[in-house]
Amino acid sequence: MESQAEKGKLNAEEREFIQKIDSLLKELQNSVNRIKNLNDWQDFENL
């Protein structure tokens, strides 16, 4: 059976991992938004 200390350590590592993924997802979303904005400008110029 796991001790509380081991569980706490695992949870801290899991939280850190989740935070890393979360920040990567935010960066990805920002990149997607920038690409959408570029596409909008290209559409605007083509009018």
C-alpha positions in Angstrom: 0.0 0.0 0.0 1.2 3.5 -0.9 2.2 5.9 1.8 0.7 9.4 1.9 4.2 10.8 1.1 4.4 8.7 -2.1 0.9 9.7 -3.1 1.7 13.4 -2.5 4.8 13.1 -4.6 3.0 11.5 -7.4 0.2 14.1 -7.3 2.8 16.9 -7.4 4.4 15.3 -10.5 1.0 14.8 -12.1 0.1 18.4 -11.4 3.4 19.6 -13.0 2.8 17.4 -16.0 -0.8 18.7 -16.4 0.4 22.3 -16.1 3.0 21.7 -18.9 0.4 20.2 -21.1 -2.0 23.0 -20.3 0.6 25.6 -21.2 1.4 23.8 -24.5 -2.3 23.7 -25.4 -2.5 27.4 -24.7 0.5 28.1 -27.0 -1.1 25.9 -29.6 -4.3 27.7 -29.4 -2.5 31.1 -29.7 -0.7 29.8 -32.8 -4.0 28.6 -34.3 -5.6 32.0 -33.6 -2.6 33.8 -35.3 -3.0 31.6 -38.3 -6.7 32.3 -38.4 -6.0 36.0 -38.2 -3.5 35.7 -41.1 -6.1 33.9 -43.2 -8.7 36.6 -42.4 -6.2 39.3 -43.6 -5.5 37.4 -46.8 -9.3 37.0 -47.4 -9.7 40.8 -46.8 -6.9 41.6 -49.3 -8.5 39.4 -51.9 -11.8 41.4 -51.9 
